[in-house]
Amino acid sequence: MLTREDFVGVTRNAMAGLGFDQDVSMVVFPIDPFLVDSDISPIGEALQDFVDGLTSWRPAANEIGVKAPPRVPIEANGYEAAVDKMNRLFLTNTWGDGLPLNPPSMERVDWILTGTDMDRDDIIGKFMPRGGVATVETIAVSLAMAGGRPEYLPVLIAAVDGFLDPGLEHDKVQATSGSTFPVIIVNGPIAEEIRLNSGFGLLGPDPQHPAGASIGRALRLLQQNVGGALPGVGTMAIFGAMRYTNAVFAEDEAGLPGDWKSVAQTQFGFDAGENAVTVLVGTGASNIVRRGVGKETAEDEAEQGLRRVASYLASANPHYTWGHAEGSPGVLLMPRVVARQLNALGWDKARIKKFLWEHSKISGKDVVEYGLKQWIEAAAHPDTVASSGEDPWAICRNPDQIILAVAGGEHPTHNFWMQAAAAKVAGRKIGTPAKWDTLIATADDELGPRGEMCVI
């Protein structure tokens, strides 16, 4: 196999995930021959290495890998010393993410597992490129390490199942050099029950709404420890994914104006009030000032703000080619006060999406001059390839592919655009255990009353 020297780790992971020997025969070259207009003669000069790999290589492994590795005993003089020792050990073995971890002891994992009626050995899926198997217990271990609670487990299981949907192509997401990260949008009463943020600071740290950070961090630990997405070894993300906790938040369903439907209803036809997750892959984010300075009419401010938003969408970014046919170009977060203002002026959800879609189209001239055309022509989906001659070129096939979520603090100044590399958007129902009400009551006792004014 021909590979770059910086891709050796990714290649080994990929081979293991596909069921082949991890130490597959490789002929390794520096990055130079892979650059544009480079000298590829060194590849020809290594012909004998390729011949030897094809004819003489034999696998080094002589046994089948274990599904469940043995537990790691930690012995120290006292609990605090044991936790410190565990964290050092986990970092040394690249099992952590650089922040302190909670010990995934048997007691803590068993406690987390009270958040589901599923069997601990039930398999949710296989994390690529390494191909590690994610069982319910595996997921609970990561949630325990991330500081989670039992009532977070149903959302994490649904998010993992959505992330592993083949259409999302998570194997590519895990290994790419782009700064990709899962985006999880939660709908339904479960969001408020587990204290998942939908308002001020929903993408950042918030001690009154800790669920999103733990759920997202647990998913990131699964990506790394089960899927092999270790920076510089299993994932070649040049700049990383910007966050330890991915992006996990709730839609502000109480703030939906008029007859607007939730993201889960709009994208997948779920019923109102049904617990569900929407999962896609993000690549970056932009804070957009959409409010005027007070000298505009309400109608002018609305349209000018939407035009500014559209200008951010109208970037000649090849990531759009991933989701152009069947996925999504991204998610626009709009706080309830803005959604209600627009709705009062006649801008319903469908009209907003159509306006953004029309005004984010990229001229044929720019498609060529910015080098986007060859990316469109090289896309995996034939419908995207067929769109290469369109002038102007739309960032997706129809307006409904733009995800519009009502979320964020009650302030009119900003919208937030989360650009995607989403070949597909996955939706999953969230299942809760029979003793769900008891779990939530226990959480209320331990954390205090829920609500916007609660203080944990």
N, C-alpha and C positions, 0 to 999 in steps of 0.2 A: 504494500500500500504506500502511495506517495503522500506525504504530509509535510506541513511546515513545522519547524522545531517548536514554535509557540503553541501548536495545536496537538502536541503529543498527548497531553492529559485528556483533552476532549475526545481524541480518537480512541484512546483506551476505554474511556467511559462509554462511548457509543458502541464499541464492539461488545463490551460486557452487557450493555442494555439489550443488544440484539441477540444475546445468547452465545456469542463467540468468545474465544480466549482473549482475555484482556491484553495479553502480551503478543498480540498479533504482529506478524512481520511487517515492519515499516521501513521505508527508505526516507530519511529525514533530511530536509533542506532548510537553510535559513530563508527568511522572508523575501530576499532579493529577487529570486526568479518568479515570484508571484505578483510582482508589481507591474504596472502598465509599462509597456515598451521595454521590458527587462530582457536580460540575456538568459535564455533557457538552455544554453548548451551544457551547463553542469548536469542537467537531468539526463541528457543523452549519454554523457560520459559515465553515468552511474548504471548503465544497462546491466552489467554483471550483477550488481546488487539486487536488481529486480528479478533476474533469473534465479539467483540463489534463494531469494525469498519465496518464489513460486515453487521451487523444486526441493529445497533442502530444509525449510523451516518446519519445526515440530512444536506443538504446544508445550508450555512449561508446566501448566496446571495438571495435577493428577487426581483431583478430588472435586466434588461438587460443593459450591459455596453454601453456607448455612443461611436459612431464612431468618432465624432469630438468634443473634449472637448472645453469648452468656452475659449475665449482669456483671457490672464492674463494682467490686467491693472498695469502699473508701474507709480507711481507718486513720484516726487522728485523735489527739487529746482534746476532746470537746467538740460540740456541734459547729461552732464558728470556725475552728481550725479545719474541720472536715469539709465544710462548704468551700473554704478558701482552697484547700487541696483539690477538691473536685473541679473547681473552676480552672485552676492551673492545668490539671490533667486534660480537661476538655479542650482547652485552647491548644495545648501541645499536640493533641490528636486531631485538631481542626474540626471539632464537633460543636464549637460555639460560634458566636457572631461578633465577638469582641466586647460585648456587654456582659455583666454578671448574669449567671443563670441560676434558676431555682433547681435544687436537686430533684431529679425525677425518681424519687424513691418509690418503692412498691406501694407504700401507703398513699403517697400523693397521686400516683397514677391511678390507683384504685378509686380514689376520690373523684378524679376527673372523669372516670368511666361511668360514674353514676349519672352523667349527663346524657346517656344514650341507653336504649334497650337492645342495641345491636350487640352481637357477641364480640369479644375483644379480638378474636382471630379472623373476623370477617375482613375480606380483602376489598379495599376501595379502588385500588389501581396500582399501576407501575410508574414510578417516576423515572423519566429519561433525563439525560442520556445514559446514566449508569444502570438504570433498570431495577433499582431497589423497589421492593414491594411495600406498599403502604397499607397496613392493616389498621383497624380501629384502635388497637393498642399503640401502634407506632404513632398515630396522630395524637393520641392522648399523651404520650411521652413528650412530644414536641410542645404541646400546649402546657404541660406541667413545667417544662424548662423555661417557657416564655412567660411564666407568671400567671397563667390563665386559671379559670374556674370551670366547674362542671357545666354551668349553663351556657358557656361559650362553645362547648363541643359540638352541638348540632349544627351551628353555623359553619364551624371549621370543616366538619365532615362534608357538608354540602359544597363548600368552597373548593375543597380538594377534588371532589368528584367533578365539579365543573372545570377546574383547571386542567384536569387530566382528560377532558373530552378530546378525542382525536382531532376534531376540527380546529381546535385552538393551536395545534402544532406546538405543544409545549416543549417537545424535544428540541426544536429549533430555538425557541425562546430561551431555554436553559443554557444553550451553548453560544448564542450569538454575541457578536462584539457590540451590539447596540445596548442601550440602557433600559432594557425591558423590565417590567414588574407587573404582577397581577393587580387588577383593580376589582374590588368586590363591593357591589352595591346591594344592600339588604333592604327588603321590603317586608311589611307585615308587622303585627304587634310584637313579635319577638325582639325587634330592635329596641323598643322602649323598655321591654322587660329585662334585657341584659345590659341596659345602660350604654347602648351604642349611639355615638354622636351623630346628629344630623344638622347641628346648628353651628354656633361660633366655634372656630378652631377644629372643625371636624377632621381635618387632615393632619393635625398636629397633636402634641401631648395635651392631655386633659385629665386631671385626676378625678373629675366627676363622671367621666365617661371612659373608663379604662379598657373596655372590651375590644375596641378596634385595634389598639396597639398589640395586645396579647394575641389576638387571632391572626393578625397579619404577620407578626413576628414568628409565630408557630409555623405558619405556611412557609415563611422564608427558611426556617431551620429544616423543614422537610425538603424544600428545594435543594438545599445544600447537602444534608446528611444522607438523605435517601436517594436524591437525584444526582448527586455529585457536582452540583453547581458551586464549586469552590473557586473564588476569584483567581484568575490567572492559570488555573489548572483545568477545571471543568466548565467554567463559564469565562468567555473571553470578552465580557463587557468591558470596554476600554475605560469607561468612567463609572461603572457600577450603576445600580438601580436607584440611587438617590436616597434610599431609605432602608432602615432595618425592619420596618413594619409593613412594607407594601402599602396599599391604600385600601382600607376597609372602613366603610361608613354607611350610614342609613340615609335613605331618602326622607325628606321632611314631608311626610304624607299629610300631616295636619295642616301644612301650609299650601297644599295644592289648590290653585284657584279654580272656581267654577266647576266644570265637568272634566278637568284634566285627569288623566289616568296616570298611575304610577309607572315607573320604568318596567317593573315586572309584568304589569298588565299590557303596556304598549309593546314591549319586545316579544313577549311569549304567550300572551293571552291568559295569564294566571288570573284567578279571581281576586276581587278587592278583598283585602284583609287576609290574604293567604301569605304565609311565611315563605319567602323565596330569596335566592341570591341570583344576581346577574354577574357573570364573570367575563372579563376581557383582559387584554394585555395592553398596558400603557407604555409609552416611551418617553414622556416628558410632560411638562405642565407650564402654562402661562397664565399669569394674573392679568386680567384685562379691565382697564377702567372704562366702564360703559356709561357712567353718569355724566351729564353736562355740568356746566358751571352756574346754571341758574338763569341764563339769559335766553335759553331756548324755550319754545313751546313744548308742551308735554309730548305732542306728536313728533316734533323734530328730534327731541332728545331720544325717544324710543327708536326711531329709525337710524339716527346717527350712531347710537350705541350698538345696534345690531350690525351696522356696517363695519364698525371697528372690530367687533367679534369676528365677522366674516373675513376680515383682512388677516387675522391670525390663522384662520383655517386655510386660507389660500396660499399655503407655502408649497413649493415644489419639492416635497419630501417623499423620497421613494418608499417610506414606510406605508404610505397610503395604498400602494399597490398590493399589500398583503390583504387588506380588508375591503378593497374596492368592489369585488363581486358579491361576496356573501357575508362580510364582516362589518366592521364599523371604522370610520376615521377617528372616532374619539367620543369623549363625554364632555358636555358642557354643563357645568354646575351654575345654577341660577338661584339666588336666595328668594325666599317667598315674597318679600316686598317687591322685588323686580318682576317676578312672575305675575303678581296680582296687578301691578301697574300696567304691564303690557296687556294682560287679559282684559282689563277695563277699557283699553284703547282699541280692542278688537283683534289683538294678536293672540290667537289661541296657539296651542302647542304645534299643531300641524302647519299653521301659517309661519311660525317662527322657523321651524325646520326647513320649510321650503325656501324661505328668504335666505337663510344661511347657505343652503345648498346652491342656490342660483348665484349668489354673490361671492362664493368661494371658488368658482370655476377658474381654471388657469388657462390663459390664452395659449393657442397652438404655438405661437412664437416663443413664449416663455418655456413651454414644454420642451421645445427643441434647444433653446439657448441655455437653459439650466440643466440640461443633460437628463431630464426626467423621461424623455421618450424611450431611450434604450432600456430603462428600468421597467417601463410599462410593457414593452415588447418581450422582456425576459420574465414576466410574471408567470406564476404557476397556473392561474386560472385562465382558460381560453377567452372568457368574456372580457377580462381585463386586457388581454393582448389585443383583442378585436377593437378595443376603445382607443388604441394608440393614435388613430387618425382623427379623432374628434377634436373639434375646435369651436369653443373652448372645451377643456377636459375637466369633467366633474370629479371631485375627490372620492365619490362613491356613486353607485348606480342610481340610487334614489334617496330622497330626503329622510325617509324613515330609518335609514342606517345611522344617521346622526342621533346619538343618545342625549336626551335632554333631561337632566335630573334636577328637581327642586331641592336644594340643599345649601347650607351655609347660614351664617348669622344674619339676623334681620337688619340689613344695612343695604342701601341702594347703589353703592358706588361700583362694585366689582362683579364680574363674572370670572369663571375659572375654566380654562380649556385644558383637558387632559388628552393629548394626542395619543393615538393608539397605533399598534402594529397588530391588528386583530383580524386574523383570517376568518374568525368566527366569534360570535358572542354566545356564551353558554348560559342557560338558565336551569336552576335546580330548585325543587321544593326542599324545604327544611323540615325534617322530621324531629319531633320532640318525644321524650320518654313519657310513660304513663304517669310518672310522679313529677311531671313538670311543675305543677303548681307548688308542690312542696319545695322543689329546688329554688324557685323564685322567692318564696316566702323566707327560706333560709338566707338567701342572699340579702333580702331586705333587712333581716335581723342583724346580719353581720356588717353590712355596708351602710345601713341607714336608709331612710325613705328615698324613693326615686323622685325625679322631677327636676326642672331647670334650676331650682334654687337649692337643691340638695348639696350638702357638703359631706364628702366621705372622710 
